[in-house]
Amino acid sequence: MTSVISLQPPREPLDKRGRPMHDLRISVMDRCNFRCPYCMPKDTFGEGYRFLGTAERLSFAEITRLASIFVDLGVHKLRLTGGEPLLRAGLQELVGDLAALPGVRDVALTTNGVLLARHAEELRAQGLGRVTVSLDSLDPAVFHTMSGGFGNPAEVIEGIEAALAAGLAPIKVNCVVQRGVNDHTLLALVERFRGTRVVVRVIEYMDVGNRNHWDRSRVVPSKELHAMIDARWKLAPIAAGYHGEVAERYGFADGAGEIGFISSVTQPFCGGCTRARLSSEGVLYTCLFATQGLDLRTPLRAGADDAAIEALIRGAWLGRNDRYSEARAEPNAEDTRRKIEMYYIGG
């Protein structure tokens, strides 16, 4: 019997470490209405800072076309990020287009929540499945410090409540913890959402970008945060929901929901990372800590067909060897590369 050898490349490319590409994070807006010091400090991103112009950003049609090509390569989860994605006018239309793509199982949104109350119902109607809200403290003074002086926790809570009412549950609340800044307010945040359909995820302070003045002494290890919370409410581990899940999950022993810990600094999870990132001007990045990316906007606007663009994406993923967080944890590790800013490609 003669064997038939297929000359077609496998549908789902694997990178150099055997990792598939299942998640695509799409930044739709490089602007934000906050100036969080760990992301967009206002001493750099002030009134004179030049953000992308409208024509420089991908249109919704271009985003949808690229997303469909990524789906053909194995992506089934799409997350819209920023900057602040809800600053992009008509975002619900993009949500509807992406949710309608064959093969897409999940369309989610990450937001600071200030504008969420006015958009939650329509976003849900257009097919948005989940929302992650950034909220670092319920204390107004601490919140003010960590948002760069913009917004207030009451507005974020209003957005979360509107999202719950619209059916966007469970909602995840991301809290970046910095020693001496907001660590003393964490228990109050956890208590506020215990027993609700909101899952708090506690995140170690990471060295994203180049301008957030990262200092390892301000990192509170997840083990310490776990011990703090467990001393107040007993926790029990929960199995991961899927391969590559970044958060370690724990349930409250009294049945009042769950909490997650994201430990990129002390317990790197590069080995299970299946995420690609697309900037709002159409550059593909294969790591949150990337130093360079692949321009897809130029060939897209030059008339390249889907097969040509798919080949570019496939090649980038096949060549991927990123393991920044693991390398950072190695003895005597030192990294002086200029990384892409987090606001530009989402968290």
N, C-alpha and C positions, 0 to 999 in steps of 0.2 A: 504494500500500500504506500502510495506517495503522499508524504505529509505536505500540507499547504502552509507556507510561512507568510504571515501577514506583514505587509510593508507599511501598514498604517501605524502611526505612533499611538501609544495607549491614550485613552480619552483623558484620564486623570494623571498629569505629570507628577512625579515625585522629585523633591529637591535632593541635594547631595546627602542629606541625612535621612532620607526615606519618608519625608513628611509631605502629605498631600496638601492641596489648597482647597479648603472648604468654606472659608469665611472671607468676605470682602468688606472692608470698612471704607466708606466713601465720604470724603470731606466735601461738602457742598458749599461751604462758606469759610473763608479764612479770617473773617472779622468776628468779633465777639463783643457783647455788651458788658462783660466783666474784664477785670485786669488782675486776675489771680497771680500773685507773685511767683508761684511755681510753674506757671504756664506762659502768661503774657504780662510780665511786670510793666507797669505804666511808665517807668523811667525810660524804657525802650520803646514801648508801643503807645506813644503819646499822640497828640493831635496831628503832629507832622509826619507820622509814620505812613508810608505808602503801602496800602494793601492792593490786592489785585483789582483791576477794572472789570466791568461786566463782561466785556468781550474776551478777557483773558480766562475767565472761568468756563468750564464746560457747561454747555446748555443741558437742559433736562433730556433732550433727545440724544445728545452725545453720551450722557451718563447711562441712559437706558441701553443704548447700543453696546457700549463697553461692558455693562453688567451682563448682558445676554451672552457675550463672548466668554466672560469669566464663568458663567454658569455652564457653558458647554465644556469647560475644562474641569468641572467638578465642584464649583462653588454652589452652595445651597442656602447660605445665610448671608444676608446683606444688612449692614448697619450704617445708618446715616449719621455723620458726625460733623464737627467743625474744627475750629471756631465754634460759634453757636449756630447750629443748622436752622433754627427757627427764625433767624434773621433773613433767610432766603425766601423771597416772596413766592407764594404759590407752591410751597414744598409739598402740600398734600397731593398735588397733581403728579409729582415725581413718585411719591409713595404708591399711588394707584398704578402707575406704569410698571414699577418694579415688582409689585405684588402680583401682577398679571403675567409675569414671565414664567413660562413652563419650567419646572425644576426648582423654582424658588420656594423654600419651605418656611422661611422666616424673614420678615423685614422688621428691623428694630431701629430705635432712635436713641442717641445720647444727647442730653441737653442739660443746661443749668437750671431749667425749670421755670424761669421767670415769665416766659411767654407761653408756657404750656397750657395754662387754663383756657386761653382763648382759642387754642387750636386742637385740643385733645380729641374732642368729639368728631371733628371732620377727619383728622388723621386716622382715627379708628375706622371710620366709615370707608375710607379709601384703601384699607387693608393693612395698616400698621398693626403689628402684633404685640410688640413689647416696647417699654421705655426704660431707660436708665437715666436717673437724675443725679447730678453731682451736688452734694450737700455736705460741706465739711464741718458745720456746727450749727446748732440751734441758738446759740448765744449771739445776740445781735452785734455785740462789739467784736467778738471773734470772727463772726461771719464777715463783718465789714473789713476787717484786716485781711482776711483770706480771699475776698473777692476784689480787692483793690479799691474798696469804697463804693461799690455799686450793688444795687439790689438789697433785699433783706430776706431773712428766712421765712417770714410770713408769706411772701409771694411764692416762694418755692413750695411751701406746704400747700398753698392753694392750687398750684399746678399739679401736685401729686394727687390731691383729692379729686381734681377734675379728671385726671387720667384714670383713677380707680372707677369713678362714676361712668366713664366712657367704656369700661371693660378692658382697659389695657393693664391687666393684672396677670401674674404678679409683677410688681414694679421693683426694680433694684435701685437702691440709693448707694452711690459711691462716695466714700469718705476717705480722703487722703489725710493721713495722720502725721503731724510733725511734732516732734518733742518740743515742749515749751511754748507751742503755739496753740494747738487745739486738742492735745491729748487729754487734758483735764475735762473736756466737754463730751468725750466720746460716750460715756455711760448714759448721759441724758439723751443723746441721739438714739442709741440702741433702745432705751426704754420707751421713747416716743413711738417706735414702730413695732415693738413686740406685740404679738397678737393681732397684727393686721396682715394684709396681703402684700406688704412691703418688706423686701429682704435687704438688710443693710450689708454692704460689702466694705470691709475695712482694708485700705490699700496702703502699703508701705510707700513712703516718699521716695520717688525715683529721680534719677539724674537724666531727665529728658531734656533735649535741646541744649542750648549753650548759655542761656541767660537767666536761669532760675536760681543761681547761686547755691547749687546743691551742696550740702554738707552732710557727710555720713553720720555725724554726731546727732543730727536731727531725725534720723531714721529710727522709728520705734519698731523693733522686730515683731512680726506677727505672733511669735510665741509669747512675748510680753503682753501684747494686746489680748490674746486669747486668755491668758492667766487672769488679767484684770476683769474680763467679762465673766469668765467661768467662776470667779470668786463671788460674783453677784448673782448670776443665774447659771446653774449647772448646764454644761454643754455636752453633747454626744455626737461623734462623727457621723456624717451621712455620705453614702457613696456618691461618686461623681456622676453627673447626669449624662455625660458623654465623654469620649476620648478627647483629651486636649483641653478640658475645662480648666480655666485659669484659677478659679477660686476653690480653695478647700472649704467644703461645706460642713456646717455643724448645726444640729437642731437643739433648741432649748428643751431641757429634760421635762419641763412642765407642759410641753406641747404648744408653746406660744410662738411657733414659727421657726425660722432658721436665720443663720448669719453666715457670711463668707469672708475668707481672708485671702487677699492677693499679695503674694510675698515675692515679688520680682527681685528684690535685693538679697534677702537671706535664703530663699528657697527657689532659685530660678526654674522656670518651666519651659525653657527654649525647646527641649526635646519633643514636646507635644504641640508646638505652635503651628497652626494651620491657617494663619491670617495673612492676607495681603492687604495693602492700603493704597487707595487712589486719592491723590490730592485734588483740590478743586480746580486746578489748572491742568489736570490730566497726566500727572506723573505717577508711575507705579513704584511703590516702595515695598520691600519684602520684610521690613523690620521696623518696629517703633523707634529704634535707635539708629536707623540708617543714616549714612552720610551722603548717599546719592541714589538716584532712581532712574527709571526708564520713561522717557517722554513718549506718551501715546497720543497726545493731542495733535502733534505735528503730522504724523502719518494719517491720523483720522481725518484731519481737515485737508490733507493733500489728496484724498481720494482713495486711500488704501482700502481694499476689500476686507471682509471679516476674516478670511483665511490668513491674510498677511498679518493682520493685527493679532490674531490668535497665535501665530508662529512667534511673534515678538514676545507675547506674554509667556508662552510655553518655554521659550528659551531663557527668559529671566528666571522663571521658577526652577527650571532644571539646573541652573547655575547657582541657585541660592544655597548659602552655607552659613547663614546668620546664627549666631549663638552669643549675642552680646552679654546678656545677663549672666550666663554661665561663665564667660571669660572674665567678667568683672569680679566674680567671686573667687577667682584663682589667686593663689599667693603672689604677692608683689605685682598684681595687675595694675596697669596704669594706662589710661586712654586719654589721648589729647586730640582726638578727631573732632571736627565740627559736625555735630549731628543735626538732622533736620528738626526744626522746632515742632513741639507736640501740637500746637494750635493749627499747624499747617496740614497735619495728616491724621488728627484725632488721636484719642487715647487708646 
